[in-house]
Structure formats: structure tokens, C-alpha cells
Amino acid sequence: MTDTTQAWGSAPSNRFDAIAIKFRGLFSEIGKNAVQHDLDRELRFVDYQALKAAGFSKLRLPEKFGGLGLTLPELFGLIIELAEADPNLTNAYRSHLGFTEDLLNAAPSPWRDAWFERIGRGETIGSGFSELGDTKLGTYSTQLTRDENGWQLNGEKYYTTGSLYADWITLGAVDGDGVPVGALVPTKAKGVEIVNDWDGFGQALTASGTARFTDVAISDDLIKPSALRFSYSGGFFQLVHLASLAGIGRAAASDLARQVAERKRVYQRSNASRFAEDPQVLQVVGRVRGAAYSAGAIVLKAAEALQAAYDANVSGDEERIAVADRNADLEISQSVTVVSNLILDASTILFDALGASAAKRSHGLDRHWRNARTITSHNPRVYHDRIVGDFAVNGTSPAPHGGVGIASHSENEKAEA
């Protein structure tokens, strides 16, 4: 079978292939075991650590701290390639990559440099922001309170993606006065319990279950100077999902092409004596591959908008920052439904080019749709479409990204007004 791996489009930079070659062998090994891990629902601790050892946790870290100093388009190019091997691992690293971005956009300080050094030593960070239940929108039930002995953390988080793999959890809480506060929590600290109870039908190996905190002692140096995230964080985290979808599309396209090439049996109504020469079958293969190509091209183009937002933040020019953040938000919102539809469609129609045997669990072809469907459920696509439409018609800039929770009566009344 012809090697078609080089036909996914232009690299995000001239140096990208020289950077990516350091990881591609590892990505290939991860991909070989992806189906079995999915079937067994076996978390990928070994592969997460192998990625860490290879420097995947340091992609955007400044070189003086031991990182690779990648641009955002280069970062997202590698995220797509890892997602092609296994999108569970891109999601497991999503919070870590976001925390690194927090640091890159923060003002210089000993606190920032201390965390750069920790990441440079290979330490990684999982997520701890989402909560279940009747938590009020825009706040947390998790509390960080202070007494004469220092800070204590109590509460429960869900969707703590990557935390079972990581050394730290970055989380949001409220202090005794209800003011939002951020902190880093060691995953092995006394009073921390992380449970692998995420039961989704896709993205099953992301360690996205429950984390409980009971009287966890938190030192002052683990309290974030600001509870705010970097200004383009909403677009950044969404684009990680879109990059994961693009990688899923590539994997689906490659799996389909291989199975068509290897298939011996043909149908009575086939158009050729060899399945691999049937033009209607080849049309389906081409459509799936075209969807994967298009999704990747869109992601890398949107990553350029994120890079512009980062560059604006570094400049300190408030007007430039506002425009760049708005543009990045819009470009990514314009991409969400298109990329989602491309990959959801591709991961469904691939079965049209194969026989009933393609549905065997051992082939693992269903995992592409299950993973894609789970990722696209994280943020409602209809909201992104509405935001884009409101800008196009009324010139309305996107509202700031918020969390998920129960709206108060006053918020409901405001929404209805």
C-alpha cells in the first residue's frame, strides 16, 4: 500500500518536520495499541509518561527552562498527530498545555518562573474546574479557606481530565468570602482522592472522573496570583478539541484505506473484480480522507489567530489585545460546527465502504465516531453558530467564556428581558 502520510497539507512552519520527527516514532507506537486499550478500557499511564519523557509536556515552554519554545500553530500540528494515534492522550494533556499558556501570558514573577522550572523538570498538571450538582453559574462549591494554620481545600470536582496521570491539579475554588481563587494541588497530597469513574462511551481513557478534596493543606506558594485565565483561553481549549477531531479523522481515513486495500471479498453488484478498484468504494475513501485533510487545514489556520492573540498579549497594547482576542474567538467559533460535522460524518460513512465485518469490536472502527461524538458534546455547536451569526449581522463581539452551572433567578430574568 502506498505511503500517503505526507499528503495532509503544508506544515505549520519550515522547521515543523524537524521538530515532529522526534515524536513520530512514539506516536506510531501509541497508535498500534490504541484499539486494544479502547477495548480493555485501560488507562494509558505508560504512554503518558513516555510522552512526558520525550518532551511533549514542554512544547511551549521557553527554551531557557528546558522547553522547545514552539509557536501555537506548531503546537497544534503536533496535537493533531498525537490525536491520530490516540485522542485520549491529547485530552489528558489539554489542561497541562493550558496551564503552560497561563504562565506564558503572565507577568514575570518568581511564582511564574518557579512553575516554568517545575514543568521543565517534567511535572504535569491535570484539570480541576468543573463541578456537578447545583453550583451557581460562574462560581464554585469547592472552598479554599484560611485559618491560623494556613489554607485548607474542601470540595469535589468532576471532568478532572488528566488528573490521574498528572502530578498536580489546577483548580478554581472560592475563599471564605466567596471570592474566586485558583490553586495548584499535588495529586498525591493527603486528603486528595481521584477516582476513575468517567463512564462516557468515548474518550474513555482521559481520566476525566471525580476528584475529592478533604481538608487538603495548601501552602501559600500554591495559590495562583490571579484566578483569571489567559485572555484567549476559551478559544485555545476549544481548538485542542478541534485538533483532536482532525487527528481522529486522519486515523479513520488511514484505517479505512488499509481495510479496503486488504479486503478480498466483493459483492455481486461490485464494479470491479477487486474491492480496492471499485470506484464507488474509492469515492467513500476519498471523501473520508478529504474531510480529515480539511479539518486539519482549518485547525492550523485557526491556530494562527491564537498566535496573533498571544503576540498581542506580549505587546501589552490593550487595543491590539482586544481585537486579536475577538478575532481568535470568532475564527474558532466559525470552525467548530464545520470541523465537527466533517469528522462525525467521516467516522460514520467509512462503514459504507466496507462489509458487515467492519462492525466487529476487534477492528475498533467504532471508536472513531464514539471519540468524535464525545468531544463534540463538550460545548454546544449551536452556541458557536449563534455567536458567529450575531457578529455577522449585528457586529456583536463574543461574550467572555464562562463555566457551567445553575443560573440564578436574576440571571434568568436578565436573559428573558
C-alpha positions in Angstrom: 0.0 0.0 0.0 1.3 3.5 -0.9 2.6 5.7 1.9 0.1 8.6 1.9 1.1 10.2 5.2 2.8 13.2 3.6 -0.4 14.4 1.8 -2.0 16.1 4.8 -1.1 19.6 3.7 1.6 22.2 4.4 3.4 22.0 7.7 2.7 24.9 10.1 6.3 26.1 9.8 9.5 25.4 7.9 11.1 23.7 11.0 8.0 21.7 11.9 9.0 18.4 10.4 12.4 18.5 12.1 10.6 19.0 15.4 7.9 16.4 14.8 10.3 13.7 13.7 11.3 13.5 17.4 7.8 12.4 18.3 6.5 10.5 15.3 8.1 7.2 16.3 6.4 7.4 19.7 3.1 8.4 18.1 3.3 5.4 15.9 3.9 3.0 18.8 0.9 4.6 20.7 -1.3 4.1 17.7 -0.5 0.4 17.4 -2.1 -0.3 20.8 -5.0 2.2 20.6 -7.6 -0.4 19.7 -6.7 -2.8 22.5 -6.6 -0.1 25.1 -10.0 1.1 24.0 -11.4 -2.4 24.1 -10.0 -3.1 27.6 -10.7 0.4 28.8 -7.2 0.5 30.1 -5.7 3.9 31.1 -2.6 4.8 29.2 -0.2 5.6 32.1 2.9 4.2 30.3 2.2 6.2 27.1 1.5 9.4 29.1 4.9 9.0 30.8 6.6 8.2 27.5 5.2 11.4 26.1 6.5 13.3 29.1 9.9 11.8 28.8 10.0 12.8 25.1 9.3 16.4 26.0 5.6 16.6 24.9 4.8 18.4 28.2 7.3 21.1 27.3 6.3 22.1 23.8 5.5 25.7 24.5 7.9 26.1 27.5 10.7 28.7 26.8 14.0 27.1 25.8 15.8 28.6 28.8 13.7 26.4 31.1 14.3 23.3 29.0 11.4 23.6 26.6 11.0 23.6 22.9 9.6 27.1 22.6 7.0 26.1 19.9 4.6 28.5 18.3 0.9 27.8 18.6 0.5 26.6 15.1 3.4 24.2 15.7 1.8 23.0 18.9 -1.5 22.3 17.3 0.2 20.5 14.4 1.7 18.1 17.0 -1.7 17.8 18.8 -3.3 16.6 15.6 -0.6 14.0 15.1 -0.9 12.7 18.6 -4.7 12.6 18.3 -4.3 10.5 15.2 -2.5 7.9 17.4 -5.0 8.3 20.4 -7.1 11.4 21.1 -7.5 10.3 24.7 -3.9 11.4 25.3 -4.4 14.8 23.7 -7.3 15.4 26.1 -5.2 14.2 29.0 -2.6 16.8 28.2 -5.1 19.6 27.5 -5.1 21.2 30.9 -1.4 21.0 31.2 -0.9 22.8 27.9 -3.5 25.4 29.0 -1.7 26.0 32.3 1.6 26.4 30.4 -0.2 29.0 28.3 -1.4 30.8 31.5 2.3 31.1 32.6 3.4 32.3 29.2 0.8 35.1 29.3 1.5 36.1 33.0 3.7 39.0 34.1 7.2 38.0 35.0 7.5 36.9 38.6 9.2 34.4 40.9 6.0 32.5 41.1 5.8 32.1 37.3 9.4 31.1 37.0 9.0 28.5 39.7 6.3 26.8 37.7 8.3 27.1 34.5 11.1 25.2 36.3 8.6 22.6 37.6 7.4 22.0 34.0 11.0 21.9 32.8 11.6 19.1 35.3 8.8 17.2 33.7 6.0 17.8 36.2 2.5 17.9 34.6 -0.9 19.3 35.5 -4.5 18.0 35.3 -7.8 19.8 35.4 -10.0 20.7 38.3 -12.5 23.3 37.4 -15.8 21.6 36.5 -18.4 20.6 39.2 -21.6 18.7 39.1 -24.8 19.5 41.0 -26.5 22.8 41.7 -23.4 25.0 41.8 -24.3 28.6 40.7 -23.2 29.6 37.3 -19.8 31.5 37.5 -18.8 30.2 40.9 -17.7 27.1 42.8 -18.9 25.0 45.7 -15.3 23.9 46.3 -13.8 26.1 49.0 -10.3 27.3 49.9 -10.4 28.7 53.4 -7.6 30.1 55.5 -7.1 29.9 59.3 -4.1 30.3 61.6 -2.7 27.1 60.1 -2.9 28.2 56.5 -5.1 27.3 53.6 -7.4 24.2 53.5 -9.2 22.9 50.5 -12.5 21.1 50.6 -14.9 20.1 47.8 -15.4 17.8 44.8 -14.7 18.2 41.1 -15.7 16.3 38.0 -14.3 16.1 34.5 -10.9 16.3 36.1 -9.3 15.3 32.8 -5.7 14.0 33.0 -5.5 14.3 36.8 -4.9 10.6 37.4 -1.9 10.8 35.1 -0.6 14.2 36.4 1.5 15.5 39.3 -0.7 18.5 40.0 -4.3 19.6 39.6 -5.0 23.2 38.7 -8.4 24.2 40.1 -10.8 27.0 40.8 -12.5 27.5 44.2 -13.9 30.3 46.4 -12.4 31.6 49.6 -14.3 32.2 52.8 -15.9 35.4 51.4 -17.0 33.7 48.2 -14.2 35.3 46.1 -12.8 33.1 43.3 -9.3 31.8 43.9 -7.1 29.5 41.9 -4.6 26.9 43.3 -2.3 24.0 42.4 -2.9 20.8 44.3 -0.5 17.9 44.5 -2.3 14.8 43.2 -0.6 12.7 45.9 -1.3 15.0 48.8 -3.1 13.8 51.9 -6.9 14.3 51.6 -6.9 14.1 47.7 -8.8 11.2 46.2 -9.0 10.8 42.4 -11.5 8.3 41.1 -11.6 6.8 37.6 -15.4 6.9 37.3 -15.8 8.6 34.0 -18.2 6.3 32.1 -18.5 8.0 28.8 -18.8 5.8 25.7 -16.0 7.8 24.1 -12.7 9.4 25.2 -12.8 6.7 27.9 -9.1 6.8 28.8 -8.8 10.5 29.7 -9.1 10.0 33.4 -12.0 12.5 33.4 -13.8 11.4 36.6 -14.1 12.7 40.1 -11.6 14.3 42.4 -12.4 14.8 46.1 -10.6 17.1 48.5 -10.9 16.7 52.2 -9.0 19.2 54.5 -6.1 19.3 52.0 -3.4 21.6 53.3 -2.3 24.2 50.6 0.8 26.3 51.1 0.8 30.0 50.1 3.2 29.3 47.1 0.5 27.1 45.5 -2.1 29.9 45.4 -2.3 31.5 42.0 -1.6 35.2 41.9 -4.8 35.6 39.8 -7.8 33.3 39.4 -8.2 34.6 35.8 -7.1 32.6 32.8 -5.2 33.9 29.8 -7.4 36.1 27.6 -7.8 33.7 24.7 -8.2 30.6 26.9 -11.7 29.8 25.6 -10.5 29.6 22.0 -7.4 27.7 23.0 -9.2 24.9 24.9 -11.8 24.6 22.1 -9.1 24.3 19.4 -7.5 21.4 21.3 -10.8 19.6 20.8 -10.9 20.5 17.1 -7.3 19.4 16.7 -8.3 16.1 18.3 -11.1 15.8 15.8 -8.7 16.4 13.0 -6.5 13.6 14.3 -9.4 11.3 14.7 -10.3 12.0 11.0 -6.8 11.1 9.9 -6.9 7.8 11.9 -10.3 6.9 10.4 -9.1 7.7 6.9 -6.0 5.5 7.3 -7.9 2.6 8.9 -10.4 2.7 6.1 -7.8 2.8 3.4 -6.0 -0.1 4.9 -9.1 -2.2 5.2 -10.2 -1.5 1.7 -6.7 -2.4 0.3 -6.7 -5.7 2.3 -10.3 -6.8 1.6 -10.6 -9.8 -0.7 -14.4 -10.4 -0.9 -16.6 -8.4 -3.3 -20.3 -8.0 -3.6 -22.3 -9.4 -6.6 -23.1 -5.7 -7.6 -19.5 -4.6 -7.3 -18.0 -2.5 -10.1 -14.6 -4.4 -10.1 -13.2 -7.8 -9.5 -11.0 -6.3 -6.8 -12.6 -4.4 -3.9 -9.7 -1.9 -3.9 -10.5 -1.0 -7.5 -14.2 -0.4 -7.1 -14.7 3.4 -8.0 -17.7 3.8 -5.6 -15.7 2.4 -2.7 -12.8 4.6 -3.6 -15.1 7.5 -3.6 -16.0 6.9 0.0 -12.3 6.5 1.0 -11.6 9.8 -0.8 -14.4 11.6 1.0 -13.3 10.5 4.4 -9.7 11.5 3.7 -10.8 14.8 2.3 -12.7 15.5 5.5 -9.7 14.8 7.6 -7.5 17.0 5.4 -10.0 19.9 5.6 -10.3 19.6 9.3 -6.6 19.8 9.8 -6.2 22.7 7.5 -8.9 24.6 9.3 -7.3 23.9 12.7 -3.9 25.1 11.7 -5.3 28.3 10.2 -7.3 29.0 13.4 -4.1 28.4 15.4 -2.6 31.4 13.5 -5.3 33.5 15.1 -4.4 32.2 18.5 -0.8 33.1 17.8 -1.8 36.6 17.0 -3.7 36.8 20.3 -0.6 35.6 22.2 1.6 38.1 20.4 -0.8 40.9 21.2 -0.8 39.9 24.9 3.0 40.0 24.9 3.0 43.5 23.3 0.8 44.9 26.2 -1.2 47.0 23.7 -4.8 46.8 25.2 -6.5 47.8 21.9 -4.5 45.2 19.9 -5.2 42.6 22.6 -9.0 43.2 22.4 -9.1 42.9 18.6 -6.8 39.8 18.5 -8.8 38.0 21.2 -12.1 38.8 19.4 -10.8 37.6 16.1 -9.4 34.4 17.5 -12.7 33.7 19.3 -14.6 34.2 16.1 -12.3 32.2 13.9 -12.5 29.3 16.2 -16.3 29.6 16.6 -16.6 29.6 12.8 -14.6 26.4 12.7 -16.4 24.4 15.4 -19.5 23.2 13.5 -17.6 22.7 10.2 -14.9 20.6 11.7 -17.3 18.7 14.0 -19.6 17.8 11.0 -16.7 16.8 8.8 -15.4 14.3 11.3 -18.7 13.0 12.6 -19.8 12.4 9.0 -16.5 10.8 8.0 -16.5 8.4 11.0 -20.0 7.3 10.0 -19.7 6.9 6.2 -16.5 5.0 6.4 -18.6 1.9 7.1 -20.3 2.4 3.7 -17.0 1.3 2.0 -16.8 -1.9 4.0 -18.8 -5.0 4.7 -20.6 -6.1 7.9 -17.4 -7.5 9.3 -16.2 -3.9 9.8 -18.6 -3.7 12.7 -16.6 -6.2 14.7 -15.4 -4.8 18.0 -11.9 -6.1 17.4 -11.4 -3.7 14.4 -12.1 -0.8 16.7 -13.6 1.4 13.9 -16.5 2.5 16.0 -14.1 4.2 18.4 -13.5 7.0 15.9 -17.2 8.0 16.0 -17.5 7.5 19.7 -14.5 9.6 20.4 -15.6 12.3 18.0 -19.1 12.4 19.3 -17.9 12.7 22.9 -15.5 15.6 22.0 -18.2 17.5 20.0 -20.6 17.2 23.0 -18.3 19.3 25.3 -19.5 22.7 24.0 -22.8 23.1 22.1 -22.1 23.8 18.5 -25.3 25.8 18.2 -23.9 28.5 20.5 -20.9 28.9 18.4 -23.1 29.3 15.3 -25.3 31.9 17.0 -22.2 33.9 18.2 -20.9 34.0 14.6 -24.3 34.9 13.2 -24.7 37.7 15.8 -21.4 39.1 14.8 -22.1 38.9 11.1 -25.5 40.5 11.3 -25.2 42.9 14.3 -21.4 43.3 14.8 -21.7 41.8 18.3 -18.4 40.7 19.8 -18.4 37.3 21.5 -19.2 37.4 25.2 -16.5 36.1 27.6 -16.3 32.3 28.0 -17.9 31.2 31.3 -18.4 27.9 33.1 -21.4 25.7 33.5 -23.8 25.8 36.4 -27.3 26.8 37.7 -28.4 30.3 36.7 -29.9 32.5 39.5 -33.4 34.0 39.2 -31.9 37.4 38.4 -29.8 35.9 35.6 -32.8 34.1 34.2 -34.8 37.3 34.3 -32.0 39.2 32.6 -31.8 36.6 29.8 -35.6 36.8 29.3 -35.6 40.6 29.2 
